[in-house]
Amino acid sequence: MPHPGQRPVVPRRRAVALAGACFCLVAFAFFVQARDRAPAVEEWLEVVSDDDQGVELVLRAPTPERRERELYLPHFAWAGTPGLPIHFQRTVLVAVPGPRGASLEVLGEERERFADAVAPRVSAAPGESPSQAEPLTWSGSEPASAVRLIPGGKLRGRDLVTIAFTPLLFESSGGATLVRSARVRLRFAERPRLQQGPLAAEPLHRAFVNAATAGRWETRFEVQKSRVGTAALPDRRLRLRVPRTGLYVLNYDRLRLALGDTELSNLDPRTLQLFVDTWAPIPLRADSTPASWQGDYALQEVPLWVQGEGDASFDTQDTAAFYALGPEEYLDLTGLRADSLLHAQNPYDRSQFAWLVWGVQPGLRAAIVSAPEPGTPPDLVRSGWTRLHFEEDLQFGTCDDLWFWDEIRASRR
């Protein structure tokens, strides 16, 4: 017993136990509060049925958030065009048993009307200063329907379709309608062929809402593997890694290290040929092959510049140079698009690859154009421009490549 006026002493073990109990109570209360606050993000989608003939889903919208009179949907991706209302959308990938896809039927909808709602709109294109509000450019509701089917697509040998759910419909006359829930049925146009033997696991196929059922179907990816490869190239070939766009030079020492003395001594540089993939941006959902990120494996020959090939021998002072596009690039530099802000990248590899072959036939050569001595007017370069692109993939929604940043355009002069 403590003396009068002395604080009671709690044994050390009991004090630790009491502190631990208090901590557990506080942690539990915080967990319950956080659980109540945390949104049930995945509750927007319910799989009612899933079989080899199709899937039936229920799509649900969350309670919209009000910002003055404007409506916003939490946990939904949004995008818009100047003058049109913002679209709040979520998508779901569905595997289908063949390229003919599927048909979509809306079985029922539960709707709620917001008569005083105002449509949030994009006031300016990315990178441009907002100007006065643009006039309304749509009639009826925008979007026209809450559920739509996006046909076509492949993911690692599996055909797919996408169901887009855009539940907030804005009326051009004012107000909005929220599709609280929609029950849809997706009917496959083809019957699947069941796969025989052990099932090959494909991690990317987990993105499908019917992944378990589709995992029993045959895919044409294995057939494509046996059909597509590097068999069209000769045995004498060398794979070159291209990590970025630029000019690449192969000198004697590099080729000697890669090929060896015997092979290089017998090499006729006039027969050097360079093959690369047809450079084109493809979405992450597109199909791929083991040796190329193009579905048709469309190799094409590109010209080389070979110095010292006239004597039919690759000597110590000889070089072979070429210009190649890397795994990511601005599309205007590739000649595919004119917009200087459009950028694409290889979704499967951080490098592009080229194939150097020899001993078959004379290869394409870069044209030689005479030019004045560098640095003399009017060829003296006093200024130049460049573009910077910073991107790192940190988050993926299903299999889409997400872009969270804005575009910064130079001011117009």
C-alpha positions in Angstrom: 0.0 0.0 0.0 1.3 3.5 -0.8 1.9 6.0 1.9 -0.6 8.9 2.4 0.0 11.5 -0.4 2.0 9.0 -2.5 0.8 8.1 -6.0 -0.2 4.5 -6.4 2.4 2.4 -8.2 1.2 0.2 -11.0 3.4 -2.8 -11.7 5.4 -2.6 -15.0 3.8 -5.6 -16.5 0.3 -4.4 -15.7 1.1 -1.0 -17.1 2.2 -2.4 -20.4 -0.9 -4.5 -20.6 -3.2 -1.5 -19.9 -1.3 0.6 -22.5 -1.6 -2.2 -25.0 -5.4 -2.5 -24.3 -5.9 1.2 -24.7 -3.9 1.2 -28.0 -6.0 -1.7 -29.3 -9.2 0.1 -28.4 -8.1 3.3 -30.1 -6.8 1.4 -33.2 -10.1 -0.5 -33.4 -12.1 2.7 -33.1 -10.0 4.3 -35.8 -10.4 1.2 -38.0 -14.2 1.3 -37.6 -14.3 5.0 -38.4 -12.0 4.6 -41.4 -14.0 1.7 -42.6 -17.2 3.7 -42.4 -15.5 6.6 -44.2 -13.8 4.5 -46.9 -15.8 4.3 -50.1 -16.7 0.8 -51.3 -15.0 1.4 -54.7 -15.7 -2.1 -56.1 -19.3 -2.1 -55.1 -20.2 -0.4 -58.4 -20.0 -3.8 -60.1 -21.8 -7.1 -59.4 -21.6 -10.3 -61.4 -25.0 -11.9 -61.5 -24.2 -14.8 -63.8 -21.1 -15.9 -65.8 -21.0 -18.8 -68.2 -19.9 -19.8 -71.7 -22.8 -18.0 -73.3 -22.4 -14.6 -71.7 -22.4 -12.6 -68.5 -25.0 -10.6 -66.6 -23.9 -7.6 -64.6 -25.4 -5.0 -62.3 -23.7 -1.6 -62.6 -24.2 0.9 -59.7 -23.4 4.6 -59.4 -22.4 6.3 -56.2 -24.2 9.2 -54.6 -23.1 12.3 -56.5 -21.2 15.1 -54.9 -22.5 18.6 -55.2 -20.2 21.6 -55.8 -22.7 24.4 -55.7 -25.1 23.2 -58.5 -22.6 21.1 -60.3 -22.7 17.3 -59.9 -19.6 15.0 -59.7 -19.3 11.2 -59.2 -16.6 10.1 -56.8 -14.3 7.2 -57.8 -15.3 7.6 -61.5 -12.8 8.7 -64.1 -13.7 11.8 -65.9 -12.9 13.5 -69.2 -14.5 16.2 -71.4 -14.4 18.4 -74.4 -14.7 22.2 -74.3 -18.3 23.1 -74.6 -19.6 19.7 -73.6 -20.4 18.3 -70.1 -17.8 16.2 -68.3 -18.3 12.4 -68.6 -17.9 10.3 -65.5 -17.1 6.8 -66.5 -16.0 3.4 -65.4 -15.2 0.4 -67.6 -15.1 -3.3 -67.3 -13.3 -5.8 -69.5 -15.1 -8.9 -70.6 -13.4 -11.8 -72.4 -15.3 -13.1 -75.4 -14.7 -16.4 -77.2 -14.0 -15.0 -80.6 -13.5 -11.9 -82.8 -17.2 -11.6 -83.5 -17.6 -10.1 -80.0 -21.0 -9.9 -78.3 -24.2 -8.0 -78.1 -25.4 -5.9 -75.2 -28.9 -5.8 -73.8 -30.0 -3.4 -71.0 -32.5 -5.4 -68.9 -33.5 -2.5 -66.6 -32.4 0.8 -65.0 -33.1 2.7 -61.8 -33.0 6.4 -62.4 -33.1 9.6 -60.3 -33.7 13.1 -61.5 -31.8 16.2 -60.4 -33.8 19.1 -61.9 -31.6 21.9 -60.6 -28.2 20.3 -61.5 -25.8 22.1 -63.8 -23.4 20.2 -66.0 -19.7 20.7 -65.2 -17.8 21.5 -68.4 -14.2 21.8 -69.5 -13.6 25.5 -70.1 -10.4 25.1 -72.2 -8.2 22.5 -73.9 -5.3 21.3 -71.8 -2.5 23.8 -71.6 -4.7 26.7 -72.9 -6.0 29.6 -70.9 -9.7 29.5 -70.1 -11.7 32.0 -72.0 -15.4 32.9 -71.9 -17.8 30.0 -71.5 -18.5 28.2 -74.8 -22.0 27.8 -75.9 -23.8 24.5 -75.5 -23.1 22.3 -78.4 -25.3 19.3 -77.7 -29.0 18.5 -77.7 -30.9 15.9 -75.7 -28.8 14.2 -73.1 -25.0 13.9 -73.0 -24.0 11.2 -73.1 -26.9 9.7 -74.9 -27.0 6.5 -72.8 -25.6 5.3 -69.5 -24.3 1.9 -70.8 -22.5 1.2 -74.1 -20.5 -1.6 -75.6 -17.1 -0.9 -77.0 -16.3 -3.8 -79.4 -13.0 -5.1 -80.5 -9.6 -5.6 -78.8 -7.2 -8.3 -77.7 -5.2 -9.0 -74.6 -2.5 -11.7 -74.9 -4.4 -13.8 -77.4 -7.8 -13.4 -75.8 -10.6 -11.4 -77.6 -12.4 -8.9 -75.5 -15.1 -6.2 -75.4 -15.4 -3.3 -73.0 -18.6 -2.2 -71.2 -18.5 1.5 -70.4 -20.8 2.8 -67.6 -21.5 6.6 -67.7 -24.4 7.0 -65.3 -24.7 10.8 -65.1 -26.7 12.1 -68.1 -26.9 15.9 -68.5 -29.8 17.5 -70.3 -29.1 20.4 -72.7 -32.3 22.0 -71.4 -31.0 21.8 -67.8 -30.9 19.3 -65.0 -29.5 15.8 -65.0 -30.5 12.2 -64.6 -28.5 9.7 -62.6 -28.8 6.0 -63.5 -28.5 4.6 -60.0 -28.2 1.1 -61.3 -28.3 -0.8 -64.6 -28.7 -4.5 -65.2 -27.2 -5.6 -68.4 -26.8 -8.9 -70.3 -23.9 -9.6 -72.6 -24.5 -12.4 -75.1 -21.5 -13.9 -76.9 -21.7 -14.2 -80.7 -19.6 -17.4 -80.7 -19.4 -20.5 -78.6 -16.0 -21.1 -77.0 -13.9 -24.2 -77.5 -12.8 -25.6 -74.3 -9.0 -26.0 -73.8 -7.7 -29.5 -73.4 -5.0 -30.4 -70.9 -3.5 -28.1 -68.3 -4.5 -24.5 -68.3 -1.7 -22.0 -68.9 -1.8 -19.1 -66.4 -1.8 -15.6 -68.0 -1.6 -12.9 -65.3 -3.0 -10.1 -67.6 -6.2 -12.2 -68.1 -7.1 -11.5 -64.4 -8.4 -8.1 -65.6 -11.4 -9.8 -67.1 -14.6 -9.8 -65.1 -15.2 -13.4 -66.3 -11.5 -14.5 -65.9 -12.3 -17.8 -64.2 -14.7 -18.9 -67.0 -12.6 -17.6 -69.8 -9.5 -19.4 -68.4 -11.0 -22.7 -69.7 -11.3 -21.5 -73.3 -8.8 -22.0 -76.1 -6.8 -19.0 -77.3 -5.1 -18.4 -80.6 -2.0 -17.1 -78.8 -0.2 -20.4 -78.8 -1.0 -20.9 -82.6 0.5 -17.4 -83.2 3.6 -18.3 -81.3 4.3 -21.2 -83.6 3.5 -19.1 -86.7 5.3 -15.9 -85.8 8.9 -15.7 -85.0 12.3 -14.9 -86.4 12.4 -17.8 -88.8 12.0 -15.3 -91.8 15.5 -13.9 -90.9 18.7 -15.7 -91.9 20.8 -17.6 -89.4 23.4 -14.9 -89.5 21.8 -12.1 -87.6 22.4 -9.9 -84.6 19.8 -8.3 -82.4 20.4 -4.7 -81.6 18.8 -3.0 -78.6 17.5 0.6 -79.2 16.7 2.2 -75.9 15.8 5.6 -77.3 15.4 7.5 -80.6 18.7 8.5 -82.1 21.7 7.8 -84.3 23.6 4.6 -83.6 27.1 3.7 -84.9 28.5 0.2 -85.0 32.3 0.2 -85.3 34.8 -2.6 -85.7 35.4 -3.2 -82.0 31.7 -3.6 -81.2 31.0 -6.0 -84.1 34.2 -8.0 -83.2 33.0 -8.4 -79.6 29.5 -9.5 -80.8 30.5 -11.7 -83.7 34.0 -12.9 -83.1 37.1 -12.7 -85.2 36.2 -15.5 -87.6 32.7 -14.3 -88.5 33.8 -10.6 -88.8 36.7 -11.5 -91.1 34.3 -13.3 -93.5 31.7 -10.6 -93.4 31.0 -8.6 -96.6 29.7 -5.2 -95.4 27.9 -4.7 -98.7 25.4 -7.3 -97.6 24.6 -5.7 -94.3 20.8 -5.2 -93.9 18.9 -3.7 -91.0 15.3 -4.7 -90.2 13.0 -3.1 -87.6 9.4 -3.3 -86.6 6.9 -1.0 -88.2 6.7 1.7 -85.6 3.1 2.5 -84.6 1.5 3.1 -81.3 -0.8 0.4 -80.0 -2.9 0.3 -76.8 -2.0 -1.9 -73.9 -4.9 -4.1 -74.6 -3.6 -5.1 -78.1 -2.2 -8.5 -78.7 1.6 -9.1 -78.7 3.9 -11.7 -79.9 7.1 -13.1 -78.4 9.5 -11.2 -80.6 7.5 -8.1 -81.6 5.0 -5.8 -80.2 3.2 -5.6 -83.6 0.4 -8.1 -84.1 1.4 -8.9 -87.7 5.2 -8.9 -87.0 5.7 -6.5 -89.9 9.5 -6.2 -90.2 10.7 -3.7 -92.7 14.2 -3.0 -94.0 15.7 0.5 -93.3 18.7 2.1 -94.9 22.2 1.9 -93.4 25.2 4.1 -93.9 28.3 1.9 -94.2 31.7 3.6 -94.4 34.4 1.6 -96.1 32.3 -1.1 -97.7 33.8 -0.7 -101.1 36.6 -3.3 -100.6 34.1 -6.0 -99.5 35.8 -6.2 -96.1 34.8 -4.7 -92.7 38.1 -3.3 -91.5 39.2 -1.6 -88.3 38.3 1.9 -89.5 34.9 0.9 -91.0 31.6 1.8 -89.4 27.9 1.2 -89.9 25.4 3.8 -88.8 21.6 4.0 -88.7 18.8 6.2 -87.3 16.1 4.4 -85.3 13.0 5.3 -83.3 13.0 4.2 -79.7 10.2 2.6 -77.6 8.5 5.9 -77.1 8.3 9.0 -79.2 6.2 12.0 -80.2 4.0 11.1 -83.1 4.8 14.1 -85.2 8.5 12.9 -85.4 7.4 9.5 -86.6 5.3 11.0 -89.4 2.1 9.4 -88.1 0.4 12.5 -86.7 0.8 16.2 -86.9 -0.1 17.1 -83.3 3.2 17.9 -81.5 1.8 16.8 -78.1 0.7 13.3 -79.0 3.1 10.8 -77.4 3.1 7.0 -77.6 5.2 4.3 -76.1 5.8 0.5 -76.3 3.6 -0.9 -73.5 5.6 -4.2 -73.3 9.2 -3.3 -73.3 11.5 -0.4 -72.4 13.5 -0.9 -75.5 12.9 -1.2 -79.3 14.9 -3.9 -81.2 16.4 -4.1 -84.6 17.9 -7.0 -86.5 21.2 -6.8 -88.3 21.7 -9.5 -91.0 24.4 -10.2 -93.5 25.4 -12.6 -96.3 22.1 -12.7 -98.2 21.9 -9.8 -100.6 23.0 -6.1 -100.9 21.2 -3.9 -98.3 19.6 -0.6 -98.5 21.9 2.4 -98.1 21.2 5.9 -96.9 21.5 8.6 -99.6 24.5 10.9 -99.5 23.7 14.6 -99.9 26.4 17.2 -100.4 26.2 20.2 -98.0 28.3 23.3 -97.4 30.9 23.3 -94.6 29.2 23.2 -91.2 29.0 26.5 -89.4 28.9 28.8 -92.4 25.8 31.0 -93.1 23.0 30.3 -93.7 23.6 26.9 -92.1 24.8 28.2 -88.8 22.4 27.1 -86.1 21.9 29.8 -83.5 19.0 28.3 -81.6 16.9 25.2 -81.3 14.0 23.6 -79.5 13.4 20.5 -77.6 10.5 18.7 -75.8 10.6 17.0 -72.4 8.3 14.1 -71.5 8.2 12.8 -68.0 6.2 9.7 -67.3 6.4 6.8 -64.9 3.7 4.1 -64.7 2.7 3.7 -61.1 -0.9 2.8 -61.2 -3.1 0.8 -63.7 -6.9 0.7 -63.9 -7.6 -2.8 -65.3 -5.1 -2.7 -68.2 -5.4 0.9 -69.4 -2.4 3.1 -69.5 -3.4 6.0 -67.2 -2.2 9.6 -67.6 -2.8 11.9 -64.7 -0.7 14.9 -65.6 -1.5 18.0 -67.7 0.0 19.2 -70.9 2.1 22.4 -70.8 2.1 24.3 -74.0 4.5 27.2 -74.8 2.8 30.6 -75.0 1.9 31.7 -78.5 3.8 34.6 -79.9 
